[in-house]
Amino acid sequence: MMERREFLRRAVAGAGAVAFGGGLSGAAAGQQAVERRNERPGMTYARLGRTNLMVSRIGHGSLYTNRERIPLLDRLCEGGVNFFDTSHIYGGGRSEDALGEFFGRDGRRKNVFIGTKMDLRAQMKAGEGVYAKAMDYAESSLRRLKTDYVDIMMLHGCTTLIDLVENPEWLRAAEDLKKQGKARFIGFSEHAKPAEVLTRAAACGKYDMAMVAFSLVKSKWGSMGRTDIKSMEPALAAARKADMGVVAIKAAVRAEEILAATSDPKLKKKGFSVHQLCYRYVLGVPGVHAVVCGMTNMTHVEENLKVPAIDLAAGDVERFRDVAAASRACGFCGTCLDACPNGIAVQDILRFHCYWGNGYRSAARAQYAALPPHQKATACRGCGACEDACPMGVPIRLRLREAHHVLA
């Protein structure tokens, strides 16, 4: 276990080049000392904003990590991945347990950057207990991870209440965790309103980095979709100005549906899957430093280790955008949330349905069951307002019925 005083001493000079434009611009980049861990040939790295952590451009999203998947962690480290993201809610703590078991032995902890997230939405909505729960969650996470600090402590899921990012009790807890040496840097994750939340977080000046949902699917609707390129550009610019690190999540959402919607052979770049190409596409967006990928088998690992080296031409990017626009694939942009007059959790339900389709059936059903009755698919009155607003033309009412059929 690395002592907190050790990481406070660690500062490795020499910024180095950052592939795909993921660092500071101008002279500022050369003036910053960066910290490097587990850098290997074949992987590329970017400075994660003012954290000065040189993170692998591919990170591991540990939603479904457990002890049976520890061999994947070993291979990822061999491939140069040094950023591992988890949360106390992933598998009821099993994800953190697995990372702790692997990185807690043989000095491995010092070779990687670990971020975890805490879910404080219930306390924030109730208006009490935020600080105490945050400190309790931090201690529990550190215990499971078998470490006395995490590199990044994040507020999980600022989706439903955008003002969560400025909750004073959470921010007080975050500062105290930093002062106590239990968290080096502070961030948040966001699934539905990344442009709005990232802009607000950058302005508040309290956050070192952010994990935001950002995918190819919504690349054509700047005024509607919340995670498309046009709506994200100002937010990413604000994050760069504040020197915040940005990690993309959900970057290959609905990849199979995008591919199924086209017969264009050029989309199928020889030797690469559509998931790889989607990840590489998002890595090319200015201001995105890394992409976190969920990997549950060795095939996923081997594919994703190759992503940063993919040569994606400008013509390929334009082609992907056109194909995505024609795919009618839900990208979880959240437009339907504001359109629904009944307050149904449309985006969440479709996301749970996606989890179910990818084989995570128990988790998907559990998350659906946790929704209050008025937010479930059965509350739909069939008005079609969600479909009128959807930038992708998704048959949402049909999808809600399908989701409820398998998840209820």
ZATI-360863 format. One record per residue (C-alpha): z negated, x negated, y negated; residue in one letter. Coordinates in nm, 3 decimals, padded with zeros to 5 digits, always signed. Example, Ala and Ser with C-alpha at 12.3 -4.5 7.8 and 13.67 -1.06 7.14 Angstrom:
# ZATI-360863
(r (-00.780,-01.230,+00.450),'A')
(r (-00.714,-01.367,+00.106),'S')
END
This chain:
# ZATI-360863
(r (+00.000,+00.000,+00.000),'M')
(r (+00.099,-00.144,-00.337),'M')
(r (-00.184,-00.164,-00.589),'E')
(r (-00.126,+00.008,-00.924),'R')
(r (-00.194,-00.313,-01.111),'R')
(r (+00.096,-00.475,-00.922),'E')
(r (+00.359,-00.232,-01.043),'F')
(r (+00.225,-00.263,-01.396),'L')
(r (+00.304,-00.635,-01.374),'R')
(r (+00.653,-00.582,-01.236),'R')
(r (+00.931,-00.625,-01.492),'A')
(r (+01.249,-00.793,-01.383),'V')
(r (+01.466,-00.928,-01.662),'A')
(r (+01.844,-00.902,-01.671),'G')
(r (+02.008,-00.565,-01.724),'A')
(r (+02.340,-00.637,-01.551),'G')
(r (+02.647,-00.418,-01.540),'A')
(r (+02.621,-00.047,-01.458),'V')
(r (+02.907,+00.118,-01.273),'A')
(r (+03.061,+00.445,-01.392),'F')
(r (+02.899,+00.426,-01.738),'G')
(r (+02.539,+00.505,-01.638),'G')
(r (+02.336,+00.294,-01.883),'G')
(r (+02.267,+00.232,-02.248),'L')
(r (+02.556,+00.169,-02.479),'S')
(r (+02.593,-00.126,-02.713),'G')
(r (+02.343,-00.403,-02.762),'A')
(r (+02.048,-00.191,-02.654),'A')
(r (+02.140,-00.225,-02.287),'A')
(r (+02.118,-00.603,-02.301),'G')
(r (+01.776,-00.590,-02.465),'Q')
(r (+01.615,-00.389,-02.186),'Q')
(r (+01.438,-00.543,-01.889),'A')
(r (+01.520,-00.357,-01.570),'V')
(r (+01.341,-00.336,-01.238),'E')
(r (+01.542,-00.387,-00.922),'R')
(r (+01.452,-00.296,-00.566),'R')
(r (+01.641,-00.306,-00.239),'N')
(r (+01.982,-00.381,-00.390),'E')
(r (+02.245,-00.431,-00.119),'R')
(r (+02.620,-00.501,-00.121),'P')
(r (+02.829,-00.185,-00.109),'G')
(r (+02.587,+00.029,-00.310),'M')
(r (+02.603,+00.051,-00.688),'T')
(r (+02.310,+00.097,-00.926),'Y')
(r (+02.240,+00.242,-01.269),'A')
(r (+01.960,+00.208,-01.518),'R')
(r (+01.770,+00.539,-01.513),'L')
(r (+01.720,+00.574,-01.886),'G')
(r (+01.403,+00.442,-02.040),'R')
(r (+01.234,+00.410,-01.702),'T')
(r (+01.433,+00.086,-01.670),'N')
(r (+01.450,+00.148,-01.295),'L')
(r (+01.782,+00.038,-01.147),'M')
(r (+01.831,+00.325,-00.904),'V')
(r (+02.096,+00.355,-00.634),'S')
(r (+02.370,+00.591,-00.744),'R')
(r (+02.311,+00.782,-00.423),'I')
(r (+01.953,+00.898,-00.373),'G')
(r (+01.795,+01.076,-00.080),'H')
(r (+01.690,+01.438,-00.129),'G')
(r (+01.413,+01.498,+00.121),'S')
(r (+01.396,+01.879,+00.139),'L')
(r (+01.440,+01.872,+00.516),'Y')
(r (+01.300,+01.528,+00.590),'T')
(r (+01.039,+01.514,+00.865),'N')
(r (+00.911,+01.261,+01.118),'R')
(r (+01.207,+01.323,+01.349),'E')
(r (+01.440,+01.206,+01.071),'R')
(r (+01.263,+00.880,+00.992),'I')
(r (+01.554,+00.680,+01.146),'P')
(r (+01.769,+00.814,+00.860),'L')
(r (+01.533,+00.654,+00.609),'L')
(r (+01.570,+00.320,+00.784),'D')
(r (+01.950,+00.337,+00.770),'R')
(r (+01.947,+00.447,+00.406),'L')
(r (+01.738,+00.145,+00.314),'C')
(r (+01.978,-00.079,+00.505),'E')
(r (+02.260,+00.072,+00.300),'G')
(r (+02.091,-00.007,-00.031),'G')
(r (+01.945,+00.333,-00.122),'V')
(r (+01.628,+00.280,-00.322),'N')
(r (+01.556,+00.624,-00.472),'F')
(r (+01.382,+00.885,-00.257),'F')
(r (+01.299,+01.230,-00.392),'D')
(r (+01.051,+01.471,-00.233),'T')
(r (+00.794,+01.741,-00.314),'S')
(r (+00.469,+01.879,-00.177),'H')
(r (+00.646,+02.211,-00.111),'I')
(r (+00.913,+02.056,+00.113),'Y')
(r (+00.821,+02.157,+00.465),'G')
(r (+00.467,+02.232,+00.356),'G')
(r (+00.405,+01.860,+00.300),'G')
(r (+00.595,+01.734,+00.605),'R')
(r (+00.855,+01.564,+00.386),'S')
(r (+00.593,+01.361,+00.200),'E')
(r (+00.419,+01.286,+00.531),'D')
(r (+00.740,+01.141,+00.676),'A')
(r (+00.808,+00.925,+00.372),'L')
(r (+00.449,+00.807,+00.377),'G')
(r (+00.469,+00.715,+00.744),'E')
(r (+00.787,+00.513,+00.695),'F')
(r (+00.723,+00.348,+00.357),'F')
(r (+00.349,+00.307,+00.408),'G')
(r (+00.387,+00.022,+00.657),'R')
(r (+00.523,-00.333,+00.664),'D')
(r (+00.535,-00.362,+00.284),'G')
(r (+00.826,-00.120,+00.254),'R')
(r (+00.678,+00.073,-00.039),'R')
(r (+00.743,-00.209,-00.283),'K')
(r (+01.117,-00.197,-00.203),'N')
(r (+01.187,+00.159,-00.318),'V')
(r (+01.135,+00.408,-00.599),'F')
(r (+00.970,+00.733,-00.493),'I')
(r (+00.966,+01.053,-00.695),'G')
(r (+00.783,+01.370,-00.603),'T')
(r (+00.756,+01.711,-00.764),'K')
(r (+00.478,+01.963,-00.815),'M')
(r (+00.529,+02.339,-00.835),'D')
(r (+00.306,+02.482,-01.108),'L')
(r (+00.497,+02.800,-01.179),'R')
(r (+00.226,+03.033,-01.050),'A')
(r (-00.041,+02.874,-01.268),'Q')
(r (+00.187,+02.863,-01.572),'M')
(r (+00.274,+03.231,-01.537),'K')
(r (-00.094,+03.317,-01.495),'A')
(r (-00.178,+03.107,-01.801),'G')
(r (-00.465,+02.921,-01.637),'E')
(r (-00.545,+02.643,-01.395),'G')
(r (-00.239,+02.430,-01.477),'V')
(r (-00.419,+02.102,-01.546),'Y')
(r (-00.658,+02.122,-01.251),'A')
(r (-00.383,+02.217,-01.006),'K')
(r (-00.156,+01.940,-01.133),'A')
(r (-00.424,+01.678,-01.077),'M')
(r (-00.503,+01.823,-00.733),'D')
(r (-00.136,+01.825,-00.630),'Y')
(r (-00.098,+01.465,-00.744),'A')
(r (-00.388,+01.347,-00.529),'E')
(r (-00.258,+01.538,-00.226),'S')
(r (+00.093,+01.395,-00.267),'S')
(r (-00.034,+01.040,-00.301),'L')
(r (-00.243,+01.084,+00.011),'R')
(r (+00.053,+01.211,+00.216),'R')
(r (+00.284,+00.943,+00.077),'L')
(r (+00.026,+00.674,+00.163),'K')
(r (+00.054,+00.517,-00.179),'T')
(r (-00.166,+00.502,-00.486),'D')
(r (+00.119,+00.576,-00.727),'Y')
(r (+00.462,+00.735,-00.747),'V')
(r (+00.737,+00.599,-00.966),'D')
(r (+00.824,+00.945,-01.099),'I')
(r (+00.612,+01.259,-01.105),'M')
(r (+00.816,+01.570,-01.177),'M')
(r (+00.755,+01.931,-01.270),'L')
(r (+00.941,+02.132,-01.009),'H')
(r (+01.177,+02.417,-01.093),'G')
(r (+01.187,+02.508,-01.463),'C')
(r (+01.435,+02.782,-01.374),'T')
(r (+01.267,+03.109,-01.464),'T')
(r (+01.059,+03.014,-01.766),'L')
(r (+01.239,+02.762,-01.984),'I')
(r (+00.925,+02.695,-02.188),'D')
(r (+00.756,+02.548,-01.881),'L')
(r (+00.880,+02.206,-01.987),'V')
(r (+00.658,+02.217,-02.294),'E')
(r (+00.347,+02.359,-02.128),'N')
(r (+00.062,+02.163,-02.296),'P')
(r (-00.166,+02.156,-01.991),'E')
(r (+00.109,+02.014,-01.769),'W')
(r (+00.198,+01.756,-02.029),'L')
(r (-00.170,+01.659,-02.065),'R')
(r (-00.197,+01.620,-01.689),'A')
(r (+00.122,+01.414,-01.682),'A')
(r (-00.008,+01.179,-01.951),'E')
(r (-00.340,+01.142,-01.772),'D')
(r (-00.163,+01.060,-01.445),'L')
(r (+00.030,+00.790,-01.627),'K')
(r (-00.286,+00.650,-01.787),'K')
(r (-00.458,+00.644,-01.448),'Q')
(r (-00.165,+00.455,-01.297),'G')
(r (-00.085,+00.732,-01.049),'K')
(r (+00.256,+00.809,-01.201),'A')
(r (+00.473,+00.559,-01.380),'R')
(r (+00.718,+00.807,-01.536),'F')
(r (+00.747,+01.180,-01.591),'I')
(r (+01.038,+01.412,-01.519),'G')
(r (+01.134,+01.763,-01.411),'F')
(r (+01.381,+01.943,-01.186),'S')
(r (+01.595,+02.239,-01.291),'E')
(r (+01.832,+02.458,-01.090),'H')
(r (+01.974,+02.734,-01.309),'A')
(r (+01.962,+02.644,-01.679),'K')
(r (+02.008,+02.266,-01.688),'P')
(r (+02.190,+02.249,-02.021),'A')
(r (+01.923,+02.450,-02.202),'E')
(r (+01.625,+02.285,-02.036),'V')
(r (+01.761,+01.931,-02.062),'L')
(r (+01.831,+01.976,-02.433),'T')
(r (+01.483,+02.109,-02.493),'R')
(r (+01.318,+01.837,-02.289),'A')
(r (+01.511,+01.566,-02.471),'A')
(r (+01.397,+01.708,-02.804),'A')
(r (+01.032,+01.727,-02.702),'C')
(r (+01.035,+01.354,-02.623),'G')
(r (+00.786,+01.369,-02.336),'K')
(r (+01.021,+01.320,-02.042),'Y')
(r (+01.159,+00.996,-01.903),'D')
(r (+01.412,+01.160,-01.670),'M')
(r (+01.542,+01.488,-01.533),'A')
(r (+01.695,+01.621,-01.212),'M')
(r (+01.948,+01.894,-01.293),'V')
(r (+02.183,+02.110,-01.088),'A')
(r (+02.537,+02.005,-01.171),'F')
(r (+02.844,+02.073,-00.960),'S')
(r (+03.220,+02.079,-00.959),'L')
(r (+03.244,+02.455,-00.902),'V')
(r (+03.178,+02.560,-01.260),'K')
(r (+03.394,+02.307,-01.439),'S')
(r (+03.611,+02.558,-01.627),'K')
(r (+03.362,+02.788,-01.801),'W')
(r (+03.190,+02.622,-02.090),'G')
(r (+03.064,+02.942,-02.250),'S')
(r (+02.947,+03.110,-01.929),'M')
(r (+02.849,+02.887,-01.640),'G')
(r (+02.531,+02.696,-01.710),'R')
(r (+02.610,+02.386,-01.508),'T')
(r (+02.973,+02.327,-01.596),'D')
(r (+03.095,+02.015,-01.772),'I')
(r (+03.156,+02.173,-02.111),'K')
(r (+02.810,+02.325,-02.140),'S')
(r (+02.647,+02.010,-02.007),'M')
(r (+02.820,+01.764,-02.240),'E')
(r (+02.592,+01.828,-02.544),'P')
(r (+02.283,+01.826,-02.321),'A')
(r (+02.384,+01.499,-02.157),'L')
(r (+02.452,+01.353,-02.501),'A')
(r (+02.103,+01.460,-02.613),'A')
(r (+01.955,+01.299,-02.303),'A')
(r (+02.144,+00.975,-02.373),'R')
(r (+02.020,+00.972,-02.732),'K')
(r (+01.664,+01.015,-02.604),'A')
(r (+01.732,+00.748,-02.339),'D')
(r (+01.643,+00.991,-02.059),'M')
(r (+01.756,+00.929,-01.705),'G')
(r (+01.965,+01.205,-01.544),'V')
(r (+01.996,+01.267,-01.170),'V')
(r (+02.231,+01.539,-01.046),'A')
(r (+02.137,+01.778,-00.765),'I')
(r (+02.343,+02.046,-00.584),'K')
(r (+02.651,+01.837,-00.661),'A')
(r (+02.845,+01.934,-00.347),'A')
(r (+02.753,+02.300,-00.348),'V')
(r (+03.003,+02.521,-00.162),'R')
(r (+03.220,+02.221,-00.082),'A')
(r (+03.366,+02.384,+00.231),'E')
(r (+03.467,+02.694,+00.036),'E')
(r (+03.641,+02.480,-00.224),'I')
(r (+03.838,+02.305,+00.048),'L')
(r (+03.921,+02.630,+00.229),'A')
(r (+04.075,+02.772,-00.088),'A')
(r (+04.357,+02.518,-00.102),'T')
(r (+04.639,+02.384,+00.108),'S')
(r (+04.694,+02.093,-00.128),'D')
(r (+04.699,+01.784,+00.097),'P')
(r (+04.622,+01.561,-00.199),'K')
(r (+04.274,+01.712,-00.222),'L')
(r (+04.202,+01.574,+00.121),'K')
(r (+04.180,+01.211,+00.019),'K')
(r (+04.241,+01.007,+00.329),'K')
(r (+03.922,+00.893,+00.497),'G')
(r (+03.684,+01.102,+00.284),'F')
(r (+03.525,+01.446,+00.320),'S')
(r (+03.521,+01.707,+00.046),'V')
(r (+03.143,+01.655,+00.017),'H')
(r (+03.194,+01.288,-00.056),'Q')
(r (+03.457,+01.366,-00.317),'L')
(r (+03.235,+01.623,-00.489),'C')
(r (+02.949,+01.372,-00.510),'Y')
(r (+03.182,+01.106,-00.645),'R')
(r (+03.324,+01.348,-00.899),'Y')
(r (+02.979,+01.420,-01.045),'V')
(r (+02.891,+01.049,-01.050),'L')
(r (+03.185,+01.002,-01.284),'G')
(r (+03.046,+01.237,-01.549),'V')
(r (+02.918,+01.033,-01.847),'P')
(r (+02.540,+01.042,-01.864),'G')
(r (+02.480,+01.106,-01.493),'V')
(r (+02.303,+00.806,-01.344),'H')
(r (+02.266,+00.912,-00.981),'A')
(r (+02.323,+01.196,-00.738),'V')
(r (+02.061,+01.309,-00.488),'V')
(r (+02.203,+01.423,-00.154),'C')
(r (+02.028,+01.609,+00.123),'G')
(r (+02.094,+01.419,+00.447),'M')
(r (+01.980,+01.559,+00.781),'T')
(r (+02.180,+01.351,+01.028),'N')
(r (+02.335,+01.007,+01.056),'M')
(r (+02.686,+01.136,+00.982),'T')
(r (+02.565,+01.255,+00.641),'H')
(r (+02.403,+00.918,+00.580),'V')
(r (+02.710,+00.712,+00.672),'E')
(r (+02.938,+00.932,+00.462),'E')
(r (+02.718,+00.927,+00.153),'N')
(r (+02.663,+00.553,+00.159),'L')
(r (+03.037,+00.518,+00.097),'K')
(r (+03.050,+00.756,-00.201),'V')
(r (+02.998,+00.512,-00.493),'P')
(r (+03.292,+00.297,-00.381),'A')
(r (+03.544,+00.585,-00.374),'I')
(r (+03.830,+00.531,-00.618),'D')
(r (+03.871,+00.869,-00.790),'L')
(r (+04.167,+00.878,-01.026),'A')
(r (+04.191,+01.104,-01.330),'A')
(r (+04.455,+01.310,-01.153),'G')
(r (+04.219,+01.369,-00.863),'D')
(r (+03.953,+01.494,-01.102),'V')
(r (+04.188,+01.746,-01.263),'E')
(r (+04.304,+01.864,-00.921),'R')
(r (+03.947,+01.921,-00.808),'F')
(r (+03.875,+02.129,-01.115),'R')
(r (+04.179,+02.349,-01.058),'D')
(r (+04.099,+02.402,-00.691),'V')
(r (+03.736,+02.483,-00.767),'A')
(r (+03.846,+02.736,-01.028),'A')
(r (+04.056,+02.918,-00.768),'A')
(r (+03.800,+02.906,-00.487),'S')
(r (+03.577,+03.203,-00.589),'R')
(r (+03.288,+02.997,-00.456),'A')
(r (+02.943,+03.065,-00.596),'C')
(r (+02.813,+02.757,-00.770),'G')
(r (+02.471,+02.903,-00.856),'F')
(r (+02.544,+02.886,-01.229),'C')
(r (+02.292,+03.160,-01.306),'G')
(r (+02.523,+03.377,-01.519),'T')
(r (+02.443,+03.674,-01.295),'C')
(r (+02.071,+03.647,-01.374),'L')
(r (+02.113,+03.757,-01.734),'D')
(r (+02.374,+04.018,-01.641),'A')
(r (+02.164,+04.207,-01.384),'C')
(r (+01.985,+04.499,-01.556),'P')
(r (+01.735,+04.524,-01.268),'N')
(r (+01.616,+04.164,-01.272),'G')
(r (+01.729,+04.087,-00.918),'I')
(r (+01.701,+03.718,-00.821),'A')
(r (+02.073,+03.705,-00.748),'V')
(r (+02.115,+03.330,-00.776),'Q')
(r (+01.815,+03.257,-00.556),'D')
(r (+01.925,+03.506,-00.291),'I')
(r (+02.274,+03.355,-00.270),'L')
(r (+02.120,+03.009,-00.253),'R')
(r (+01.890,+03.115,+00.033),'F')
(r (+02.193,+03.261,+00.207),'H')
(r (+02.363,+02.925,+00.171),'C')
(r (+02.061,+02.752,+00.328),'Y')
(r (+02.075,+03.002,+00.616),'W')
(r (+02.445,+02.932,+00.668),'G')
(r (+02.376,+02.558,+00.679),'N')
(r (+02.130,+02.604,+00.963),'G')
(r (+01.799,+02.612,+00.774),'Y')
(r (+01.726,+02.967,+00.883),'R')
(r (+01.348,+02.970,+00.899),'S')
(r (+01.313,+02.815,+00.555),'A')
(r (+01.572,+03.052,+00.406),'A')
(r (+01.400,+03.359,+00.548),'R')
(r (+01.059,+03.240,+00.430),'A')
(r (+01.184,+03.187,+00.075),'Q')
(r (+01.352,+03.527,+00.071),'Y')
(r (+01.038,+03.693,+00.204),'A')
(r (+00.839,+03.536,-00.080),'A')
(r (+01.042,+03.722,-00.344),'L')
(r (+00.876,+04.034,-00.489),'P')
(r (+01.044,+04.361,-00.377),'P')
(r (+01.202,+04.433,-00.715),'H')
(r (+01.388,+04.098,-00.702),'Q')
(r (+01.530,+04.138,-00.350),'K')
(r (+01.879,+04.255,-00.263),'A')
(r (+01.753,+04.603,-00.174),'T')
(r (+01.679,+04.662,-00.543),'A')
(r (+02.052,+04.641,-00.624),'C')
(r (+02.191,+04.967,-00.764),'R')
(r (+02.553,+04.861,-00.727),'G')
(r (+02.640,+04.870,-01.096),'C')
(r (+02.862,+04.560,-01.072),'G')
(r (+02.740,+04.402,-01.398),'A')
(r (+02.683,+04.075,-01.215),'C')
(r (+03.042,+04.067,-01.087),'E')
(r (+03.182,+04.147,-01.431),'D')
(r (+02.996,+03.846,-01.570),'A')
(r (+03.058,+03.603,-01.284),'C')
(r (+03.297,+03.326,-01.396),'P')
(r (+03.405,+03.263,-01.036),'M')
(r (+03.482,+03.625,-00.945),'G')
(r (+03.238,+03.617,-00.655),'V')
(r (+03.198,+03.955,-00.474),'P')
(r (+02.826,+03.947,-00.545),'I')
(r (+02.735,+04.295,-00.423),'R')
(r (+02.888,+04.221,-00.085),'L')
(r (+02.716,+03.882,-00.071),'R')
(r (+02.380,+04.040,-00.150),'L')
(r (+02.419,+04.286,+00.137),'R')
(r (+02.520,+04.005,+00.372),'E')
(r (+02.228,+03.793,+00.259),'A')
(r (+01.975,+04.069,+00.307),'H')
(r (+02.113,+04.147,+00.653),'H')
(r (+02.041,+03.795,+00.781),'V')
(r (+01.738,+03.705,+00.570),'L')
(r (+01.525,+04.020,+00.585),'A')
END
